[in-house]
């Protein structure tokens, strides 16, 4: 760890000597500044791992938060000869990594810095692994801009709303924000809001006490509590109904949560990231989504580009996912037939990366003796080609005996198309809803509405 670089500021020779005595066990790269102005000039010109100082450089105009925003790559260590709880709270809440009593903590300062440095390196490695695991490295300007936005907002406490089509990787982006934040050592807690009914979603989020309802044989922590000091990710947030939105809004405003069946509130601290493939502004105008809740969850809005907008990444993504699928399925691929390869590079992937992965997995599993053939091309490709015929059939208005209302026509077209998709997917509601880009709950409602057969 001799490459660690440290800047120390202060005029008290006694405490500087004590600091040097400790950190010299860690590194020889130590520089000094006698005042705040010179320290900030030095930090602007050179990259330092740690800046060790007392609180003298900071005031109402230039807070610790200002420093951590300006020099995010440098960890701030505050030392004090007269430590107090108020000082410590101010320092740590502002973003300092440590608050150390000179009299009692200096001897172990080098160990503290070594641990912090190791944690930072581990975090950088995790970040790199995340980029590699999900092939987030990109040649596309829009996608790289999105990654930079994620890195920037990670340093704030603002609630983030990720928008974009289904399958673009919004949860991966949420995990990336969490990993780049100062909450990365704590839980990333994800909830898919479309997977639960109203009552189940509330019990999932708030938790419950034993006996609070039938089946509550023991108490359970909710996702809010599990996300304490970490990040809560609400996927498909547009599926939350209005009454539940009211309850979530109160939690966001008070930072307090009360389990179902309890009368005790618990103070929690979490960072909220939400995601949706819906246009929530239109949902607000249609009174399907609360305006106050929308503004609360969308302090920062980040759009995740579709795969169609990342054509320059397609070839690398195919290679990456093909390699990953071979490993997961323990199948070696030696050759891809031209027709199958042409399909992979020409298909427009309405389901984005999720669909690309699904298609590649299918091709790998259905390969013959290490060869991917045209037989691996998914049935949905044929379905989409045939869908033009379905549209033509619906547009054959001459088959109607009389004019029907526009709503009746919409219902007829929707019911016929949904039944057709269900037939093509063998009645698999989960698969059909994925291909239709709607939730399973929405599809179930339409199945009941039109009395469709699964």
Secondary structure, 3 states (H helix, E strand, C coil): CCCCEEEEECCCHHHHHHHHHHHCCCCCEEEEECCHHHHHHHHHHCCCCEEEECHHHCCCCCCHHHHHHHCCCCEEEEEECCCCHHHHHHHHHHCCCEEEEHHHHHHHHHHHHHHHHHHHHHHHHHHHHHHHHCCCCCCCHHHHHHHHHHHHHHCCCCCEEEECCCCCCHHHHHHHHHHHCCCCCCCEEEEEHHHCCHHHHHHHHHEECCCCCCCCCCCEECHHHHCCCCEEEEECHHHCCHHHHHHHHHHHHHCEEECECCCCEEECCCEEEEEECCCHHHHHHCCCCCHHHHHHHCCEEEECCCHHHHHHHHHHHHHHHHHHHHHHHCCCCCEECHHHHHHHHHCCCCCHHHHHHHHHHHHHHCCECCEECHHHCCHHHHHHHHHHHHHHHHCCHHHCCCCCCHHHHHHHHHHHHHHHHHHHCCCCHHHHHHHHCCCHHHHHHHHHHHCCCC
